[in-house]
Amino acid sequence: MQHNRPVRIVKRDQRARAEQTPQATTAEGGTAKTSERELKAVVAGWVREHRQQAEQYRRAVTSMLRERGLRPSIA
């Protein structure tokens, strides 16, 4: 007598990803290093943008306090 085997549905895209190993992607022209550089550049841009916005905020608050006749200690 045969045993009932569970049916496993594999989509085409999943099959292609399963056949492709992670080592194969890193061996092709150093894509891991390229993506790491891109990631570092993006994060560095975010940090630079945050610092610029913080500086602009500080200047705006300082000028607002000076207009009100207060002497901010941040200068």
ZIBELCOR-V912211 format. One record per residue. RES is the residue in one letter. PHI is phi in degrees with one decimal (999 if undefined). OMEGA is omega in whole degrees, 0 to 359 (999 if undefined). D_LAST is the distance of its C-alpha to the last C-alpha in whole Angstrom. Layout:
# ZIBELCOR-V912211
res->[RES | RES]
phi->[PHI | PHI]
omega->[OMEGA | OMEGA]
d_last->[D_LAST | D_LAST]
This chain:
# ZIBELCOR-V912211
res->[M | Q | H | N | R | P | V | R | I | V | K | R | D | Q | R | A | R | A | E | Q | T | P | Q | A | T | T | A | E | G | G | T | A | K | T | S | E | R | E | L | K | A | V | V | A | G | W | V | R | E | H | R | Q | Q | A | E | Q | Y | R | R | A | V | T | S | M | L | R | E | R | G | L | R | P | S | I | A]
phi->[999 | -84.6 | -90.3 | -74.6 | -97.7 | -68.5 | -87.6 | -114.8 | -98.1 | -118.4 | -80.6 | -58.7 | -63.9 | -64.9 | -64.3 | -65.6 | -68.2 | -68.8 | -74.5 | -84.9 | -90.4 | -63.7 | -66.6 | -66.9 | -71.7 | -78.3 | -77.1 | -82.2 | 68.3 | 66.9 | -65.9 | -67.5 | -68.2 | -64.3 | -67.4 | -66.2 | -64.0 | -62.5 | -63.6 | -62.4 | -65.0 | -65.2 | -65.5 | -61.5 | -64.0 | -62.4 | -64.8 | -61.8 | -64.1 | -63.0 | -63.7 | -64.5 | -66.2 | -65.1 | -65.7 | -64.0 | -64.3 | -60.5 | -64.7 | -65.2 | -66.1 | -61.9 | -67.3 | -64.9 | -66.3 | -66.5 | -63.7 | -81.6 | 90.2 | -97.7 | -109.1 | -70.7 | -86.6 | -72.8 | 26.9]
omega->[181 | 176 | 177 | 178 | 178 | 180 | 179 | 181 | 179 | 179 | 184 | 182 | 179 | 179 | 180 | 179 | 180 | 180 | 181 | 182 | 177 | 179 | 180 | 181 | 180 | 181 | 183 | 173 | 177 | 182 | 179 | 179 | 179 | 180 | 177 | 178 | 179 | 179 | 178 | 180 | 180 | 181 | 178 | 177 | 178 | 181 | 180 | 180 | 179 | 180 | 179 | 180 | 178 | 178 | 178 | 179 | 180 | 180 | 181 | 180 | 180 | 180 | 178 | 179 | 179 | 178 | 180 | 178 | 178 | 179 | 181 | 180 | 182 | 181 | 999]
d_last->[87 | 84 | 81 | 78 | 75 | 72 | 71 | 68 | 66 | 64 | 62 | 62 | 59 | 59 | 62 | 60 | 57 | 59 | 61 | 58 | 56 | 53 | 54 | 55 | 52 | 50 | 53 | 53 | 51 | 48 | 47 | 45 | 43 | 42 | 41 | 39 | 37 | 36 | 35 | 33 | 31 | 31 | 29 | 27 | 26 | 25 | 23 | 21 | 21 | 20 | 17 | 16 | 17 | 14 | 11 | 13 | 13 | 9 | 8 | 11 | 10 | 7 | 10 | 12 | 11 | 10 | 14 | 15 | 14 | 12 | 9 | 6 | 6 | 4 | 0]
